[in-house]
Amino acid sequence: MVGIESYGVALPHFRLAASAYVEAWGNCSARGLKQKAFCSYDEDPVTLGIEAARQSLDRMPFDIEVSALFFGVTTPPYDEKPSAATLPTALFNNRAIRVTEITGSPQAGLQALISAIEFCLTHKGQYALAVAADAPVGKVDSGFEHSLGAAAAAFIVGSQGMVAVYKDSISLTRETFGSRFRRHGEGTLTDLELRTRDNLVVLQDLGGLLSIKKVDKVRRLALGTETSLGRRAGKILGFPKAEIDALWCMIGDAGAASAPLALAAALDKARVGEEILSAGIGAGTTAAWFAAGSQLSKRRRKGSKVADLIVGGELVDYITYLKHRRVLSSKPREGS
């Protein structure tokens, strides 16, 4: 019965509408995007992750001691100096916590959650915290920058699965030459724009494996992928009637946090027993599925829902966005 005992989410306060890119550049390259969330000058994935983690802890009906923390992120503030170490320092007095940082792929958020689950499977009765947070950025004159957003989701994992019982997981790896990447020491993403439909192929392969495993009762899909592919995902994966919790069009591409945030959005609405498949996509996929737990409706009453956070943000103009990106500054952030 290992699974999710509680969860929390966080979004930056600011939003930028897709129309702002049309006004500034003549078009928005992110097809299907309505708006995106982005970090202010004093926010980063660590601050967002701490906020989401605090909400997940507040939703627990009793105090717990966390034995392990797993942080999934592609844009940590430091190349060296574990950003994950900041989270338990901000959250707990206890220092005897295993801390693991997982990075390098949009799969990192779900990989952190599965790592927390595997920890609890081998450490009976202990709790783990999985945090997924990200804020990928690109050069301001690049088209793929238009879609890049920010978000965080956190999950308390334990041996009862009161919010969601873990069923199983699948991992697929695929080299994605030409799609976005960030070299060591660089602050922004690069995209060679050599489109080979890698994500479509990955979804097709995932659908085949799900069929072999006879996974056929999924009611909700929580995906970290763009809207155009998300619309086709149900049919590709073999769940044409599943509700898709893909938030790309309202949040943007939140990297490693995209799929975990979509999973949180699915938990905001799921009924007891409903099965949810979540998949982080990029250089392959990490997918996991869950059954909504007996205490889900009770534990989600406290704290923010994803939908409320989306509409609660403040829309700003493009110049304000550039200021927070520190593009219009005498001391620009490295790589901006």
Secondary structure, DSSP 8 states (H G I E B T S, - for coil): --EEEEEEEE--SEEEEHHHHHHHHSS-SSTT--EEEE--TT--HHHHHHHHHHHHHHTSSS---EEEEEEE-SS-S-SSS-GGGHHHHHH-S----EEEEE-SSTTHHHHHHHHHHHHHHHSTT-EEEEEEEE---B-TTSGGGGGB--EEEEEEEESS-SSEEEEEEEEEE---TTS-B--TT-SSBB-------HHHHHHHHHHHHHHHTT---EEEEEEES-HHHHHHHHHHHT-TT-EE---HHHH-B-GGGHHHHHHHHHHHH--TT-EEEEEEESSEEEEEEEEE-TTHHHHTSSS--HHHHHHTSEEE-HHHHHHHTTSSSSS--TT-
